[in-house]
Amino acid sequence: MYPALPKSYKGAYPFKLGTTSFIYPDHITPNIKMLGPYLDEIELLFFESQPAGMPSPQEIKEIRQLAKDFDLTYNIHLPLDISLGAPDPSKRLTALKTIKQIIDLTAPLAPSTYTLHLPYDEADFDNERIKRWQELIRQSMEKLLAAGIEAESISIENLDYPLEWVEKIINDFNLAVCIDLGHLIVNQVDIQTAFDRYCQKTVIIHLYGAQSRHDHLSLDKLSPVNTDIIMPILKQFKGVVSLEVFSYDRLVRSLNFLEKCWLS
């Protein structure tokens, strides 16, 4: 039997507070059953595109019922092993098919957002390569939206390159934004500047501790300087804040730290 969270945080903050569907070393549904009574939203992790890792339609029905039972909502993290900007056309086609398949499968869950990575995997950073990559993403996004996907349902997450590289794509297609604060810290990007630039489009924040090149730590690993920047941002945010950690211990420590900072 897994340990339960020590208390409920439902409705405790002006934003919806959530965490990932891999806090306990088990499948998605057991995690939802353990976490659902205590949090507002669960980030369902679809990190791999292989069909073996996907819930069945029957499991989706159960997950939907759990949302009703626990007054819970979901967001979906789309796979990490796909790329809409890949140079190989077959890889871009696979990415399109995978995204469409997952959105169709999970549509009954009415997710708050589908978070998407747009990885830049080139070794060089010359302008021509970046422009080509941007054009491939644009072409792929046109096909994705032409398939009936709502642009506002997709949130683009900042990665290890400047989000400005895809800013025009985000604006032109009216996509949403996922601000991963840990990625900003690890890549030494000014947190306040990034939030101010994208706050109007940001529907979800990924929050966790980060030090040097280490991320997805518990929140108490944040430096005092970063904590002092992040807390006022959270106090004005009305979307979803997902504590993107992957263990019970890190989640409990993060919940305790957030509550302590909120009340101080």
Buried (B, 14 or more C-beta within 10 A) or exposed (E): EEEEBEEEBBEBBEBBBBBBBBBBEEEBBEBBBBBBBBBBBBBBBBEBBEEEEBBEEEBBEBBBEBBEEBEBBBBBBBBEBBBBBBEEEEBBEBBBEBBBBBBEBBEEBEBBBBBBBBBBEEEEEEEEBBEBBBEBBBBBBEBBBEEEBEBEBBBBBBBEBEBEBBBEBBEEBEBBBBBBBBBBBBBEBEBEEBBEBBBEBBBBBBBBBBBEEEBBBBBBBBEEEBBEBBBEBBEEBEBBBBBBBBBBEBBBBBBBBBBEBEEE
